[in-house]
Amino acid sequence: MTAASAAAQSPTADPALIEDLVAANRILYDQGVVDGFGHVSVRHDKNPEHFLLARSMAPGLVTAADIMEFDRDGNAIDPTGRAVYLERFIRSEIYKAHPEVKGSCTATRRR
């Protein structure tokens, strides 16, 4: 982690929020809302300028260890070599423009 990313990192998100995000990914997959694509994010509970989103992977496989923190511009705070979704920039714009939004989902399905 660089000094800049360490300085930008928020206090640790509530573990219950992270578990809810994991569950949301898995539920959306289980219910057929998303398949190997699509994802869900939440606004960070302790830093409203940041949001949480899983690394780029199938939503049905997401665990707490896969959840990453992003800043208001969609930059990963600590990527540690993990692949990230390009759509994170859309998320950052939603969270910037709408402070009342607490979560967002992109449902993508192959036909």
C-alpha positions as CSV (number, residue, x, y, z in Angstrom):
1,M,0.0,0.0,0.0
2,T,1.4,3.4,-0.9
3,A,1.5,6.3,1.6
4,A,-1.2,8.1,-0.4
5,S,-3.6,5.1,-0.4
6,A,-2.9,4.6,3.3
7,A,-3.8,8.2,4.0
8,A,-7.0,7.9,1.9
9,Q,-8.2,4.7,3.6
10,S,-11.2,5.0,5.8
11,P,-11.8,3.4,9.1
12,T,-12.7,-0.2,8.6
13,A,-16.3,-0.7,7.4
14,D,-18.7,-2.4,9.8
15,P,-18.2,-6.2,9.3
16,A,-22.0,-6.6,9.2
17,L,-22.1,-4.2,6.2
18,I,-19.5,-6.3,4.4
19,E,-21.4,-9.5,5.2
20,D,-24.6,-7.9,3.9
21,L,-22.8,-7.0,0.7
22,V,-21.5,-10.5,0.3
23,A,-25.0,-11.8,0.9
24,A,-26.5,-9.4,-1.6
25,N,-24.1,-10.6,-4.3
26,R,-24.9,-14.3,-3.6
27,I,-28.7,-13.7,-3.4
28,L,-28.8,-11.8,-6.7
29,Y,-26.9,-14.7,-8.3
30,D,-29.1,-17.4,-6.6
31,Q,-32.3,-15.6,-7.7
32,G,-31.1,-15.3,-11.3
33,V,-30.9,-11.5,-11.2
34,V,-27.2,-11.7,-12.2
35,D,-25.1,-14.5,-13.6
36,G,-21.3,-14.4,-13.9
37,F,-21.6,-10.7,-14.6
38,G,-23.3,-8.0,-12.6
39,H,-22.5,-6.7,-9.1
40,V,-23.7,-4.7,-6.2
41,S,-22.0,-2.0,-4.1
42,V,-22.7,-0.1,-1.0
43,R,-21.7,3.3,0.4
44,H,-19.1,3.0,3.1
45,D,-20.8,3.4,6.5
46,K,-17.9,5.4,8.1
47,N,-16.8,7.4,5.1
48,P,-19.6,8.5,2.8
49,E,-17.1,9.6,0.2
50,H,-16.1,5.9,-0.3
51,F,-18.0,2.8,-1.4
52,L,-17.5,-1.0,-1.2
53,L,-17.6,-3.4,-4.1
54,A,-16.3,-6.9,-4.7
55,R,-13.2,-7.4,-6.8
56,S,-14.0,-8.4,-10.4
57,M,-15.4,-11.9,-10.1
58,A,-18.6,-14.0,-10.3
59,P,-21.1,-12.7,-7.7
60,G,-22.0,-16.1,-6.6
61,L,-18.5,-16.7,-5.3
62,V,-17.9,-13.4,-3.4
63,T,-16.6,-13.6,0.1
64,A,-15.8,-10.9,2.7
65,A,-12.1,-11.1,1.6
66,D,-13.2,-10.1,-1.9
67,I,-14.7,-6.8,-0.8
68,M,-12.7,-3.7,-1.8
69,E,-12.9,-0.1,-0.8
70,F,-13.0,2.7,-3.5
71,D,-12.7,6.4,-3.2
72,R,-15.1,9.0,-4.6
73,D,-13.4,8.8,-8.0
74,G,-13.5,5.0,-8.3
75,N,-9.9,4.3,-7.4
76,A,-9.2,1.2,-5.3
77,I,-7.8,2.1,-1.9
78,D,-5.7,-1.1,-1.7
79,P,-6.0,-3.1,-4.9
80,T,-3.1,-5.5,-4.0
81,G,-3.1,-7.0,-7.5
82,R,-6.9,-7.7,-7.6
83,A,-8.9,-7.1,-10.8
84,V,-11.5,-4.4,-10.5
85,Y,-14.7,-3.7,-12.4
86,L,-14.6,-0.9,-15.0
87,E,-18.1,0.0,-13.9
88,R,-16.8,1.3,-10.6
89,F,-16.5,4.7,-12.3
90,I,-20.3,4.7,-12.9
91,R,-20.7,3.8,-9.2
92,S,-18.5,6.7,-8.1
93,E,-20.5,9.2,-10.1
94,I,-23.8,7.8,-8.7
95,Y,-22.5,8.2,-5.1
96,K,-21.1,11.7,-5.8
97,A,-24.3,13.0,-7.4
98,H,-26.7,11.4,-5.0
99,P,-25.5,11.4,-1.3
100,E,-28.8,9.8,-0.3
101,V,-28.0,6.6,-2.3
102,K,-26.7,3.9,0.0
103,G,-26.3,1.1,-2.5
104,S,-26.3,0.2,-6.2
105,C,-26.7,-2.9,-8.4
106,T,-25.8,-3.6,-12.0
107,A,-27.8,-6.6,-13.2
108,T,-26.2,-8.1,-16.3
109,R,-27.2,-11.3,-17.8
110,R,-26.0,-13.2,-20.9
111,R,-28.7,-14.2,-23.2
